[in-house]
């Protein structure tokens, strides 16, 4: 049963990467790409599925991205944010 979603397409539409969020958006971490050498670093920083993350700012040229996670302000390269899948984001 898909619950409040009517189709798998709606679920996919609600899932995106952290780098696609806008300043002020909050989302739940869904997964981290495990085929990337940065996955362990992201997990050690606290990017764990189920946690909430909020985008707080972008650098003037869009890289890095600052996010708030568990009360900490963390700056990530856009490439690092791209491996983190989130759901929600409004």
Secondary structure as the mmCIF struct_conf table of DSSP 4:
data_model
#
loop_
_struct_conf.conf_type_id
_struct_conf.id
_struct_conf.beg_label_comp_id
_struct_conf.beg_label_asym_id
_struct_conf.beg_label_seq_id
_struct_conf.end_label_comp_id
_struct_conf.end_label_asym_id
_struct_conf.end_label_seq_id
TURN_TY1_P TURN_TY1_P1 UNK A 3 UNK A 4
BEND BEND1 UNK A 6 UNK A 7
HELX_RH_AL_P HELX_RH_AL_P1 UNK A 8 UNK A 14
STRN STRN1 UNK A 15 UNK A 17
HELX_RH_3T_P HELX_RH_3T_P1 UNK A 18 UNK A 20
HELX_LH_PP_P HELX_LH_PP_P1 UNK A 21 UNK A 22
TURN_TY1_P TURN_TY1_P2 UNK A 23 UNK A 24
STRN STRN2 UNK A 26 UNK A 32
TURN_TY1_P TURN_TY1_P3 UNK A 34 UNK A 35
BEND BEND2 UNK A 36 UNK A 36
TURN_TY1_P TURN_TY1_P4 UNK A 37 UNK A 38
HELX_RH_AL_P HELX_RH_AL_P2 UNK A 39 UNK A 44
TURN_TY1_P TURN_TY1_P5 UNK A 45 UNK A 46
TURN_TY1_P TURN_TY1_P6 UNK A 49 UNK A 50
STRN STRN3 UNK A 52 UNK A 58
TURN_TY1_P TURN_TY1_P7 UNK A 60 UNK A 61
BEND BEND3 UNK A 62 UNK A 62
BEND BEND4 UNK A 64 UNK A 64
STRN STRN4 UNK A 65 UNK A 69
TURN_TY1_P TURN_TY1_P8 UNK A 70 UNK A 71
STRN STRN5 UNK A 72 UNK A 76
HELX_RH_AL_P HELX_RH_AL_P3 UNK A 78 UNK A 81
TURN_TY1_P TURN_TY1_P9 UNK A 82 UNK A 83
STRN STRN6 UNK A 84 UNK A 88
#
